[in-house]
Amino acid sequence: MGCVARGQSHGSAPIPQEGKWVKAKEVGDISGFTHGVGWCAPQQGACKLTLNVKGGVIQEALIETLGCSGMTHSAAIAAEILTGKTILEALNTDLVCDAINTAMRELFLQIAYGRTQSAFSEGGLPIGASLEDLGKGLRSQVGTIFGTLEKGPRYLEMAEGYITRTALDEGGEIIGYEFVHLGKMMESIAKGAEAGEAMAKAKGTYGRFDEGVRFIDPRHG
């Protein structure tokens, strides 16, 4: 059989990367800053992974885990494994925990297709951008809410911090809460503040807390 010409090859479609349209042919052509979520097979925990990739190489990794104690240790190892690897190497490297491996798979797809947070930001985001998103105190935003049919909802931790009291109205419904920003509290203690004083300074309220008719400790009230 003879060879039939394939005709014109237009190459790969361009993807948006750091303010440019790039026809990616090699792993080194890939750059981007993005987030993704992964989970393990028994779904006992989840990982939110944030990567900053420059020229195909992972420069920065933020690994946040939830729900499984072993994942925290896996994240500690993955932080050492991920940086310095190309996204292809990282995709084919055991990141210790399946949830982190799955998150890496999801991020690879986003980065390879140009679906990144930095797609249209010229030059991308600087190294350190993911940690700055956490703000002062450097704590991940965690929501822990528990509810039972018998005793109703309990707010334990919200984006603002560790919940110390919830405010209830005349009908017994939650209308606000008091919280402690643990990151700020620990920073104050590290600088020499007395624990009680540091806690008081790190406290705040949300919602109509001051209008509460009754206040309860969500863990004991």
LUMRORO-624163 format. One record per residue (C-alpha): x, y, z. Coordinates in nm, 3 decimals, padded with zeros to 5 digits. Layout:
N
{node {X, Y, Z}}
...
This chain:
221
{node {00.000, 00.000, 00.000}}
{node {00.125, 00.343, -00.089}}
{node {00.144, 00.642, 00.143}}
{node {-00.140, 00.893, 00.127}}
{node {-00.054, 01.247, 00.234}}
{node {-00.229, 01.365, 00.550}}
{node {-00.274, 01.721, 00.433}}
{node {-00.219, 02.031, 00.643}}
{node {-00.148, 01.983, 01.015}}
{node {-00.253, 02.283, 01.218}}
{node {-00.080, 02.166, 01.537}}
{node {-00.223, 02.183, 01.885}}
{node {-00.490, 02.434, 01.979}}
{node {-00.354, 02.726, 02.182}}
{node {-00.434, 02.739, 02.553}}
{node {-00.444, 03.052, 02.773}}
{node {-00.144, 03.071, 03.003}}
{node {-00.032, 03.365, 03.213}}
{node {-00.165, 03.624, 02.969}}
{node {-00.050, 03.443, 02.653}}
{node {-00.191, 03.195, 02.403}}
{node {00.046, 02.898, 02.395}}
{node {00.057, 02.597, 02.162}}
{node {00.194, 02.348, 02.412}}
{node {00.408, 02.072, 02.263}}
{node {00.642, 01.992, 02.550}}
{node {00.587, 01.977, 02.925}}
{node {00.814, 02.282, 02.955}}
{node {00.555, 02.485, 02.762}}
{node {00.308, 02.456, 03.050}}
{node {00.263, 02.722, 03.320}}
{node {-00.025, 02.802, 03.551}}
{node {-00.160, 02.847, 03.903}}
{node {-00.459, 02.633, 03.999}}
{node {-00.649, 02.447, 04.270}}
{node {-00.812, 02.104, 04.275}}
{node {-00.972, 01.854, 04.508}}
{node {-00.900, 01.482, 04.545}}
{node {-01.043, 01.197, 04.750}}
{node {-00.941, 00.845, 04.846}}
{node {-01.124, 00.527, 04.744}}
{node {-01.306, 00.478, 05.077}}
{node {-01.373, 00.856, 05.079}}
{node {-01.256, 00.893, 05.436}}
{node {-01.082, 01.218, 05.357}}
{node {-01.019, 01.485, 05.095}}
{node {-00.727, 01.695, 04.978}}
{node {-00.730, 02.041, 04.830}}
{node {-00.410, 02.087, 04.633}}
{node {-00.280, 02.420, 04.502}}
{node {00.010, 02.430, 04.256}}
{node {00.211, 02.709, 04.098}}
{node {00.377, 02.579, 03.782}}
{node {00.641, 02.771, 03.585}}
{node {00.786, 02.624, 03.266}}
{node {00.641, 02.282, 03.342}}
{node {00.805, 02.261, 03.687}}
{node {00.612, 02.281, 04.015}}
{node {00.754, 02.576, 04.206}}
{node {00.500, 02.590, 04.488}}
{node {00.257, 02.344, 04.647}}
{node {-00.007, 02.404, 04.914}}
{node {-00.156, 02.079, 05.047}}
{node {-00.464, 02.102, 05.267}}
{node {-00.623, 01.782, 05.399}}
{node {-00.946, 01.705, 05.578}}
{node {-01.104, 01.411, 05.755}}
{node {-00.818, 01.161, 05.788}}
{node {-00.534, 01.179, 06.038}}
{node {-00.290, 00.988, 05.816}}
{node {-00.337, 01.238, 05.536}}
{node {-00.163, 01.510, 05.737}}
{node {00.156, 01.304, 05.741}}
{node {00.114, 01.220, 05.374}}
{node {00.082, 01.591, 05.300}}
{node {00.409, 01.657, 05.483}}
{node {00.586, 01.408, 05.257}}
{node {00.407, 01.531, 04.941}}
{node {00.526, 01.887, 05.008}}
{node {00.882, 01.760, 04.971}}
{node {00.803, 01.537, 04.674}}
{node {00.606, 01.781, 04.456}}
{node {00.829, 02.088, 04.431}}
{node {01.097, 02.065, 04.164}}
{node {00.914, 01.799, 03.963}}
{node {00.751, 01.853, 03.626}}
{node {00.374, 01.809, 03.625}}
{node {00.423, 01.485, 03.430}}
{node {00.665, 01.349, 03.691}}
{node {00.428, 01.449, 03.971}}
{node {00.137, 01.278, 03.796}}
{node {00.335, 00.953, 03.789}}
{node {00.483, 00.977, 04.139}}
{node {00.326, 00.818, 04.446}}
{node {00.224, 01.112, 04.664}}
{node {00.168, 00.872, 04.956}}
{node {-00.207, 00.934, 04.990}}
{node {-00.468, 00.848, 04.726}}
{node {-00.655, 01.171, 04.792}}
{node {-00.342, 01.373, 04.710}}
{node {-00.275, 01.153, 04.404}}
{node {-00.631, 01.215, 04.284}}
{node {-00.598, 01.589, 04.342}}
{node {-00.277, 01.586, 04.134}}
{node {-00.464, 01.409, 03.852}}
{node {-00.739, 01.671, 03.855}}
{node {-00.487, 01.957, 03.860}}
{node {-00.293, 01.805, 03.572}}
{node {-00.605, 01.820, 03.356}}
{node {-00.673, 02.182, 03.446}}
{node {-00.314, 02.289, 03.385}}
{node {-00.276, 02.095, 03.058}}
{node {-00.599, 02.243, 02.922}}
{node {-00.521, 02.597, 03.034}}
{node {-00.804, 02.610, 03.288}}
{node {-00.593, 02.787, 03.548}}
{node {-00.656, 03.079, 03.779}}
{node {-00.362, 03.261, 03.619}}
{node {-00.469, 03.194, 03.258}}
{node {-00.522, 03.563, 03.179}}
{node {-00.289, 03.725, 03.434}}
{node {00.028, 03.841, 03.259}}
{node {00.331, 03.665, 03.402}}
{node {00.114, 03.450, 03.628}}
{node {00.117, 03.463, 04.007}}
{node {00.436, 03.500, 04.214}}
{node {00.573, 03.214, 04.422}}
{node {00.405, 03.234, 04.762}}
{node {00.069, 03.338, 04.620}}
{node {-00.116, 03.034, 04.754}}
{node {-00.007, 03.090, 05.113}}
{node {-00.095, 03.459, 05.097}}
{node {-00.453, 03.354, 05.013}}
{node {-00.478, 03.220, 05.370}}
{node {-00.412, 03.565, 05.517}}
{node {-00.232, 03.640, 05.842}}
{node {-00.226, 03.352, 06.083}}
{node {-00.165, 03.101, 05.799}}
{node {-00.457, 02.867, 05.875}}
{node {-00.671, 02.692, 05.619}}
{node {-01.041, 02.774, 05.616}}
{node {-01.220, 02.482, 05.774}}
{node {-01.591, 02.437, 05.832}}
{node {-01.702, 02.192, 06.100}}
{node {-02.077, 02.179, 06.161}}
{node {-02.259, 01.903, 06.347}}
{node {-02.632, 01.847, 06.377}}
{node {-02.868, 01.594, 06.531}}
{node {-03.244, 01.559, 06.508}}
{node {-03.268, 01.556, 06.886}}
{node {-03.050, 01.858, 06.969}}
{node {-03.022, 02.053, 06.643}}
{node {-02.718, 02.217, 06.480}}
{node {-02.384, 02.299, 06.640}}
{node {-02.137, 02.535, 06.473}}
{node {-01.787, 02.423, 06.575}}
{node {-01.556, 02.598, 06.329}}
{node {-01.622, 02.841, 06.046}}
{node {-01.407, 03.042, 05.805}}
{node {-01.348, 03.306, 06.074}}
{node {-01.217, 03.058, 06.330}}
{node {-01.297, 02.833, 06.626}}
{node {-01.652, 02.893, 06.752}}
{node {-01.672, 02.963, 07.125}}
{node {-02.040, 03.063, 07.159}}
{node {-02.352, 03.073, 06.945}}
{node {-02.630, 03.328, 06.996}}
{node {-02.991, 03.207, 06.997}}
{node {-03.310, 03.414, 06.952}}
{node {-03.641, 03.375, 07.135}}
{node {-03.726, 03.070, 06.925}}
{node {-03.394, 02.902, 07.000}}
{node {-03.256, 02.951, 06.647}}
{node {-02.893, 03.048, 06.582}}
{node {-02.858, 03.413, 06.479}}
{node {-02.482, 03.462, 06.520}}
{node {-02.165, 03.332, 06.675}}
{node {-01.850, 03.431, 06.858}}
{node {-01.518, 03.298, 06.733}}
{node {-01.146, 03.293, 06.805}}
{node {-00.900, 03.333, 06.518}}
{node {-00.653, 03.070, 06.638}}
{node {-00.378, 03.176, 06.400}}
{node {-00.379, 03.534, 06.532}}
{node {-00.402, 03.408, 06.889}}
{node {-00.095, 03.187, 06.852}}
{node {00.097, 03.469, 06.684}}
{node {00.024, 03.693, 06.984}}
{node {00.132, 03.425, 07.232}}
{node {00.453, 03.368, 07.036}}
{node {00.525, 03.741, 07.068}}
{node {00.491, 03.723, 07.448}}
{node {00.124, 03.796, 07.513}}
{node {-00.049, 03.617, 07.801}}
{node {-00.282, 03.343, 07.673}}
{node {-00.604, 03.499, 07.805}}
{node {-00.513, 03.839, 07.664}}
{node {-00.417, 03.687, 07.327}}
{node {-00.747, 03.499, 07.312}}
{node {-00.948, 03.812, 07.392}}
{node {-00.770, 04.009, 07.118}}
{node {-00.830, 03.733, 06.864}}
{node {-01.205, 03.713, 06.933}}
{node {-01.477, 03.844, 06.703}}
{node {-01.846, 03.796, 06.629}}
{node {-02.055, 03.730, 06.320}}
{node {-02.421, 03.787, 06.242}}
{node {-02.662, 03.929, 06.502}}
{node {-02.462, 03.790, 06.791}}
{node {-02.526, 04.090, 07.018}}
{node {-02.902, 04.046, 06.977}}
{node {-02.896, 03.695, 07.121}}
{node {-03.142, 03.611, 07.398}}
{node {-02.938, 03.309, 07.503}}
{node {-02.576, 03.211, 07.441}}
{node {-02.445, 02.856, 07.440}}
{node {-02.111, 02.678, 07.407}}
{node {-02.175, 02.457, 07.100}}
{node {-01.964, 02.177, 07.253}}
{node {-02.133, 02.169, 07.594}}
{node {-02.451, 02.378, 07.581}}
